[in-house]
Amino acid sequence: MRMIKPSDLPAQIPLFPLPGALLLPRGRLPLHIFEPRYLQMIEDCMATPHRLIGMIQPCKGRDGAQKLSAIGCAGRLTGFSETEDGRYMITLSGVSRFRLQREIAGSCPYIRAEIGWTDFPRDIGAPEHDPGFDRDGLLDLLGRYLHTQGLDTDWEALKDAEDEFLINALSMLLPFEPEDKQALLEAPSLPTRRETLVTLMEFVLHGGIEERPQ
């Protein structure tokens, strides 16, 4: 397969702002689409050769106004089904993070934006590895974290998962706050993301949810 280069990626894509939803390169994100403007976005996306949608977190600016985060992640629409009542069930496969440059004004009911890809060259390369990864230590911490949340997982699958898949899957799936998800997205490398993931789980175990500043 030909390696993707930043120049192969489009300069404009539709954006889907969704608080708490995290997509990472080579990850898979299932989504349930029901708002009319986003149903239209999916239909328009399927008509393009790249079939890319940018997942991005809404956030508050210094003046308290709602805006979009500076960094998101684009996914290729790789799974699609329609329910009897007209909703869409889709899957996005993560391609690369991007930097938001500007929103494009127009008649489109959803957000389109100009974006830049060049800050994230490793996203479209080979899967990352984490030489300092202590799998047993992470799984022990995960077990304690899941116990506090009343959750469970497929432990056998986690034991056999590749480093990147495990770290990114936990980053995407664990119920962290939106700002924490954004920190995981913006981590510059897999080891940094793993360190951030560990810090977030330890924060919760030490009662951080109650102490989180508003």
C-alpha positions as CSV (number, residue, x, y, z in Angstrom):
1,M,0.0,0.0,0.0
2,R,1.3,3.5,-0.9
3,M,2.2,5.5,2.2
4,I,-0.1,8.5,2.7
5,K,1.6,11.9,2.7
6,P,0.2,15.2,4.1
7,S,0.0,16.4,0.6
8,D,-2.5,13.6,-0.2
9,L,-4.9,14.9,2.4
10,P,-7.6,17.6,1.6
11,A,-7.1,21.2,2.7
12,Q,-10.8,21.4,3.7
13,I,-13.0,18.8,5.6
14,P,-16.3,18.8,7.5
15,L,-16.0,19.0,11.3
16,F,-18.1,17.2,13.8
17,P,-17.8,18.9,17.2
18,L,-18.7,16.3,19.9
19,P,-17.7,16.8,23.6
20,G,-15.9,13.9,25.1
21,A,-15.6,11.9,21.8
22,L,-11.9,11.1,21.1
23,L,-10.6,9.7,17.8
24,L,-6.9,8.8,17.5
25,P,-4.8,7.8,14.4
26,R,-5.5,4.1,13.6
27,G,-8.3,4.0,16.1
28,R,-11.9,3.2,15.3
29,L,-14.8,5.3,16.6
30,P,-18.5,4.2,16.2
31,L,-21.0,7.0,16.0
32,H,-24.8,7.3,16.0
33,I,-25.9,10.1,13.7
34,F,-29.4,11.5,14.0
35,E,-29.4,15.4,13.7
36,P,-30.4,16.5,10.2
37,R,-27.3,18.7,9.6
38,Y,-25.0,15.7,10.4
39,L,-27.1,13.3,8.3
40,Q,-26.4,15.7,5.5
41,M,-22.7,15.8,6.4
42,I,-22.5,12.0,6.2
43,E,-24.2,12.0,2.8
44,D,-21.9,14.7,1.5
45,C,-18.8,12.9,2.9
46,M,-19.7,9.7,1.1
47,A,-19.6,11.5,-2.2
48,T,-16.0,12.6,-1.7
49,P,-13.0,10.5,-2.7
50,H,-11.3,10.8,0.7
51,R,-14.5,10.3,2.9
52,L,-12.9,12.2,5.8
53,I,-14.6,13.8,8.8
54,G,-12.8,15.8,11.4
55,M,-13.7,15.1,15.1
56,I,-13.1,18.1,17.2
57,Q,-13.9,19.2,20.8
58,P,-15.9,22.3,21.5
59,C,-14.4,24.4,24.2
60,K,-14.8,27.8,25.9
61,G,-12.6,30.8,25.0
62,R,-11.2,33.3,27.5
63,D,-14.3,35.4,27.0
64,G,-16.5,32.4,27.8
65,A,-17.8,32.1,24.3
66,Q,-18.1,28.6,22.7
67,K,-15.4,27.8,20.1
68,L,-13.6,24.8,18.7
69,S,-10.3,23.4,20.0
70,A,-7.2,24.1,17.9
71,I,-6.5,20.4,17.3
72,G,-8.7,17.6,16.1
73,C,-8.4,14.2,14.4
74,A,-9.8,13.2,11.0
75,G,-11.3,9.8,10.4
76,R,-12.2,8.0,7.2
77,L,-15.8,6.8,7.0
78,T,-15.3,3.0,6.8
79,G,-18.6,1.7,8.1
80,F,-22.1,2.8,7.4
81,S,-25.6,1.5,8.0
82,E,-29.0,3.1,8.1
83,T,-31.8,2.4,10.5
84,E,-35.4,2.1,9.5
85,D,-36.2,5.5,10.9
86,G,-33.4,7.2,8.9
87,R,-30.6,7.4,11.4
88,Y,-27.0,6.5,10.5
89,M,-24.7,4.2,12.3
90,I,-21.1,4.9,11.1
91,T,-17.5,4.0,12.0
92,L,-14.6,6.4,11.5
93,S,-11.1,5.0,11.2
94,G,-8.5,7.5,12.5
95,V,-6.2,8.9,9.8
96,S,-4.3,11.9,11.3
97,R,-4.6,14.8,13.7
98,F,-4.9,18.2,12.2
99,R,-4.7,21.9,13.3
100,L,-7.7,24.1,12.7
101,Q,-6.9,27.1,10.6
102,R,-10.3,28.7,9.9
103,E,-13.9,27.9,9.6
104,I,-15.4,28.4,6.2
105,A,-18.6,30.5,6.0
106,G,-21.3,29.3,3.6
107,S,-24.7,27.8,3.1
108,C,-23.6,24.4,4.5
109,P,-25.7,23.4,7.6
110,Y,-22.6,21.9,9.3
111,I,-19.1,23.2,9.9
112,R,-16.5,23.1,7.2
113,A,-13.0,24.3,7.8
114,E,-9.5,24.8,6.4
115,I,-7.0,22.6,8.3
116,G,-3.3,21.8,8.3
117,W,-1.8,18.3,8.6
118,T,1.9,19.0,8.6
119,D,2.3,19.2,12.4
120,F,1.6,15.5,12.8
121,P,3.8,13.5,10.4
122,R,4.0,10.4,12.5
123,D,0.2,10.0,12.5
124,I,0.3,8.7,8.9
125,G,3.4,6.6,9.4
126,A,3.8,3.1,10.9
127,P,2.2,2.4,14.3
128,E,4.1,3.8,17.2
129,H,5.9,1.8,19.9
130,D,6.5,2.7,23.6
131,P,9.9,1.3,24.7
132,G,9.3,2.2,28.4
133,F,5.8,0.6,28.5
134,D,5.2,-1.3,31.7
135,R,2.1,-3.3,30.6
136,D,1.6,-5.1,33.9
137,G,1.8,-1.9,35.8
138,L,-0.7,-0.2,33.5
139,L,-3.1,-3.1,33.7
140,D,-2.9,-3.1,37.5
141,L,-3.7,0.6,37.6
142,L,-6.5,0.1,35.1
143,G,-8.0,-2.6,37.2
144,R,-8.1,-0.3,40.2
145,Y,-9.5,2.5,38.1
146,L,-12.3,0.4,36.6
147,H,-13.3,-0.9,40.0
148,T,-13.9,2.7,41.2
149,Q,-16.0,3.3,38.1
150,G,-18.0,0.1,38.4
151,L,-16.7,-1.0,35.0
152,D,-15.0,-4.1,33.6
153,T,-13.1,-5.1,30.5
154,D,-11.8,-8.0,28.4
155,W,-8.5,-8.6,30.2
156,E,-7.3,-11.4,27.9
157,A,-7.6,-9.1,24.8
158,L,-5.7,-6.3,26.7
159,K,-2.8,-8.6,27.6
160,D,-2.2,-9.5,23.9
161,A,-2.9,-6.0,22.4
162,E,-0.1,-4.1,20.7
163,D,1.3,-1.1,22.6
164,E,-0.3,1.6,20.5
165,F,-3.7,-0.2,20.2
166,L,-3.9,-0.7,24.0
167,I,-2.9,2.9,25.0
168,N,-5.0,4.5,22.3
169,A,-8.0,2.3,22.9
170,L,-8.0,3.1,26.7
171,S,-7.5,6.8,25.9
172,M,-10.6,6.7,23.6
173,L,-12.8,4.5,25.7
174,L,-12.3,5.5,29.4
175,P,-14.8,8.1,30.7
176,F,-12.5,11.1,31.2
177,E,-13.6,14.7,31.1
178,P,-13.5,16.4,27.7
179,E,-10.5,18.5,28.6
180,D,-8.6,15.4,29.6
181,K,-9.6,13.7,26.3
182,Q,-8.1,16.8,24.5
183,A,-4.9,16.4,26.5
184,L,-4.6,12.7,25.3
185,L,-5.3,13.8,21.7
186,E,-2.6,16.5,21.8
187,A,0.1,14.2,23.4
188,P,3.1,14.5,21.0
189,S,4.1,10.8,21.2
190,L,2.8,7.4,22.3
191,P,4.9,7.4,25.5
192,T,3.6,10.9,26.4
193,R,0.0,9.7,25.8
194,R,0.7,6.7,28.1
195,E,2.1,9.0,30.8
196,T,-1.0,11.3,30.5
197,L,-3.3,8.3,30.7
198,V,-1.6,7.0,33.8
199,T,-1.7,10.5,35.4
200,L,-5.5,10.7,34.7
201,M,-6.3,7.3,36.2
202,E,-4.2,8.1,39.3
203,F,-5.9,11.5,39.6
204,V,-9.3,9.7,39.8
205,L,-8.0,7.1,42.2
206,H,-6.8,9.9,44.5
207,G,-10.2,11.5,44.6
208,G,-9.4,14.0,41.8
209,I,-13.0,14.1,40.4
210,E,-14.3,15.8,43.5
211,E,-11.3,18.1,43.6
212,R,-11.4,19.1,39.9
213,P,-11.5,22.9,39.5
214,Q,-14.6,24.2,37.7
